[in-house]
Amino acid sequence: MTDIKEQIKEFRIGEKIRGLRQQKRLTLQELSELTTLSKPLLSQIENQQVIPPLATLLKIAKGLKVDIHFFFEDAGNRQNYVLTRREDVREDEKIPRPAANDVARPYAYHSLAQGLRHKHMEPFLVEFENKKWDDSLFFRHEGDEEFIYITAGELDFHYNNEVLRMKVGDSIYYDSSQPHGWVAVGDATARAVAVMYTKE
């Protein structure tokens, strides 16, 4: 089985962030100010000690003025499409969403278009944990849009002051600059296809 840490090393997310930050002659403190993320957190991400959640990656991408796909692509890849077979989406290669602000994110994701350059959307297969909702699970990222299609189980989607129960076949397209978060409900594992779009 592929070790998750080895999978992360293949993405080289921290290395890419450090390299681009240095290329732009930014200090960690300056990147912290651009992203509103703490300097220690950025340092941990650069040193591969923390796996950043997507919302954090979006902030870093905006601060460094790159698309989020920059962190998931192979610099030498020039292909025009990425075909992901069902058997290619392996359970042991999913990337867990780590704690953010000391709050464990209740889901894991798997990139469905890894390696494709210059795309405007980032599709993921997401697996959600059954967890009691807490407002600390809310997050937001300015200027972006997301689409979620439920493929298994049930989810509670918290959006501002609303809670929407979503079942297999349900989908939602929303402005992700508003506070939002997800938790699985019921006994079955919940899964969804999520597409993130960054306007800038």
C-alpha positions as CSV (number, residue, x, y, z in Angstrom):
1,M,0.0,0.0,0.0
2,T,1.1,3.5,-0.8
3,D,2.0,5.4,2.3
4,I,0.0,8.8,2.5
5,K,3.2,10.6,3.4
6,E,4.9,9.2,0.3
7,Q,1.9,10.4,-1.8
8,I,2.3,13.9,-0.4
9,K,6.0,13.9,-1.2
10,E,5.1,13.1,-4.8
11,F,3.0,16.3,-4.9
12,R,5.9,18.2,-3.3
13,I,3.5,20.9,-2.2
14,G,5.7,22.4,0.4
15,E,8.7,22.4,-1.9
16,K,6.7,24.1,-4.6
17,I,5.5,26.8,-2.2
18,R,9.0,27.5,-0.9
19,G,10.4,27.6,-4.4
20,L,7.8,30.0,-5.7
21,R,8.0,32.2,-2.6
22,Q,11.8,32.5,-3.0
23,Q,11.5,33.1,-6.7
24,K,9.2,36.0,-5.9
25,R,11.6,37.2,-3.2
26,L,9.0,37.0,-0.5
27,T,9.8,36.2,3.2
28,L,7.6,33.9,5.2
29,Q,6.4,37.0,7.1
30,E,5.4,38.7,3.8
31,L,3.6,35.6,2.6
32,S,1.9,35.4,5.9
33,E,0.6,38.9,5.5
34,L,-0.6,38.2,1.9
35,T,-2.4,35.0,2.9
36,T,-3.6,35.8,6.5
37,L,-2.0,32.5,7.5
38,S,0.4,32.3,10.4
39,K,4.2,32.3,9.7
40,P,4.6,29.0,11.8
41,L,1.9,27.3,9.8
42,L,3.5,28.3,6.5
43,S,6.8,27.1,7.7
44,Q,5.3,23.7,8.6
45,I,3.7,23.4,5.2
46,E,6.9,24.3,3.4
47,N,8.8,21.6,5.5
48,Q,6.1,19.0,4.7
49,Q,5.2,18.7,8.4
50,V,1.5,19.8,7.7
51,I,-0.7,18.8,4.8
52,P,-2.6,22.0,3.9
53,P,-6.4,21.9,3.4
54,L,-7.7,23.1,0.1
55,A,-8.9,26.4,1.5
56,T,-5.4,27.0,2.8
57,L,-3.9,26.1,-0.5
58,L,-6.3,28.6,-2.2
59,K,-5.1,31.4,0.1
60,I,-1.4,30.5,-0.7
61,A,-2.1,30.3,-4.4
62,K,-3.7,33.7,-4.4
63,G,-0.9,35.1,-2.3
64,L,1.7,33.7,-4.7
65,K,-0.5,34.6,-7.8
66,V,-0.8,31.1,-9.2
67,D,-3.7,28.8,-9.9
68,I,-4.3,26.1,-7.3
69,H,-3.5,23.4,-9.9
70,F,0.1,24.6,-9.6
71,F,0.5,22.5,-6.5
72,F,-0.9,19.3,-8.1
73,E,0.9,19.3,-11.5
74,D,4.0,17.8,-12.8
75,A,6.2,20.7,-14.1
76,G,7.2,18.7,-17.1
77,N,3.7,17.6,-18.1
78,R,2.3,19.1,-21.3
79,Q,-0.7,16.8,-21.9
80,N,-4.1,18.2,-22.9
81,Y,-6.3,15.8,-20.9
82,V,-6.2,13.6,-17.8
83,L,-8.2,10.4,-17.9
84,T,-8.8,9.0,-14.4
85,R,-10.0,5.4,-14.4
86,R,-12.1,4.1,-11.5
87,E,-9.4,1.7,-10.5
88,D,-6.9,4.6,-10.4
89,V,-8.7,6.2,-7.4
90,R,-7.2,4.1,-4.7
91,E,-8.4,4.3,-1.1
92,D,-4.8,4.3,0.3
93,E,-3.9,7.3,-1.9
94,K,-6.5,9.7,-0.6
95,I,-5.1,12.7,1.2
96,P,-6.6,13.5,4.6
97,R,-7.6,17.0,5.4
98,P,-5.5,17.8,8.4
99,A,-6.3,20.1,11.4
100,A,-6.7,23.7,10.6
101,N,-6.7,26.1,13.5
102,D,-6.6,23.0,15.7
103,V,-9.8,21.7,14.2
104,A,-9.6,18.4,12.3
105,R,-11.3,18.6,8.9
106,P,-13.8,15.7,8.5
107,Y,-12.9,14.7,5.0
108,A,-10.2,13.5,2.6
109,Y,-9.7,14.2,-1.0
110,H,-8.2,12.7,-4.2
111,S,-7.3,14.9,-7.1
112,L,-9.0,13.8,-10.4
113,A,-6.9,16.0,-12.7
114,Q,-3.4,15.8,-11.3
115,G,-0.8,16.8,-13.8
116,L,-2.9,18.8,-16.2
117,R,-1.5,22.3,-16.6
118,H,-3.3,25.7,-17.0
119,K,-6.8,24.5,-16.0
120,H,-9.3,26.8,-14.4
121,M,-11.1,24.1,-12.4
122,E,-9.8,21.6,-9.9
123,P,-11.9,18.4,-9.6
124,F,-11.6,16.1,-6.5
125,L,-13.2,12.9,-5.2
126,V,-14.0,13.7,-1.5
127,E,-14.7,11.3,1.3
128,F,-16.5,12.7,4.3
129,E,-16.4,11.5,7.9
130,N,-19.4,11.2,10.2
131,K,-18.8,13.9,12.8
132,K,-20.8,16.1,15.1
133,W,-21.1,19.6,13.6
134,D,-19.3,22.5,15.2
135,D,-19.1,26.0,13.9
136,S,-15.3,25.8,14.0
137,L,-15.7,23.6,10.9
138,F,-16.8,26.6,8.9
139,F,-14.3,27.9,6.4
140,R,-14.3,30.3,3.4
141,H,-12.2,31.4,0.5
142,E,-12.8,34.7,-1.4
143,G,-13.6,34.9,-5.1
144,D,-14.1,31.2,-5.7
145,E,-17.0,28.9,-6.6
146,E,-17.6,25.2,-5.9
147,F,-19.8,22.4,-7.2
148,I,-20.5,19.3,-5.2
149,Y,-22.3,16.1,-6.5
150,I,-23.1,13.4,-3.9
151,T,-22.3,9.9,-5.1
152,A,-22.7,7.9,-1.8
153,G,-24.2,8.4,1.6
154,E,-25.7,11.6,3.0
155,L,-24.2,15.0,4.0
156,D,-25.2,18.0,5.9
157,F,-24.1,21.1,4.1
158,H,-23.8,24.1,6.5
159,Y,-23.9,27.4,4.5
160,N,-24.1,30.6,6.6
161,N,-27.2,30.0,8.8
162,E,-28.7,27.2,6.7
163,V,-28.3,23.4,7.0
164,L,-29.1,21.4,3.8
165,R,-29.4,17.6,4.0
166,M,-28.0,16.2,0.7
167,K,-28.4,12.6,-0.6
168,V,-27.1,10.6,-3.5
169,G,-27.8,12.4,-6.8
170,D,-28.1,15.8,-5.1
171,S,-25.8,18.6,-6.1
172,I,-25.1,22.2,-5.2
173,Y,-23.2,25.0,-6.8
174,Y,-22.2,27.8,-4.4
175,D,-20.2,30.9,-3.7
176,S,-17.4,29.6,-1.4
177,S,-16.6,33.1,-0.1
178,Q,-19.5,32.5,2.3
179,P,-18.9,30.4,5.5
180,H,-19.5,26.8,4.6
181,G,-18.7,23.3,5.8
182,W,-19.6,19.6,5.4
183,V,-20.2,16.6,7.7
184,A,-21.4,13.1,6.8
185,V,-24.6,11.9,8.5
186,G,-26.0,8.3,8.9
187,D,-24.0,5.1,9.1
188,A,-22.7,4.9,5.5
189,T,-19.6,6.6,4.2
190,A,-20.4,9.7,2.2
191,R,-18.6,10.5,-1.0
192,A,-18.9,13.3,-3.5
193,V,-17.2,14.7,-6.6
194,A,-16.2,18.3,-5.9
195,V,-15.1,20.9,-8.5
196,M,-13.4,24.1,-7.4
197,Y,-13.2,27.1,-9.7
198,T,-10.9,30.0,-9.1
199,K,-11.9,33.2,-10.9
200,E,-8.4,34.8,-10.7
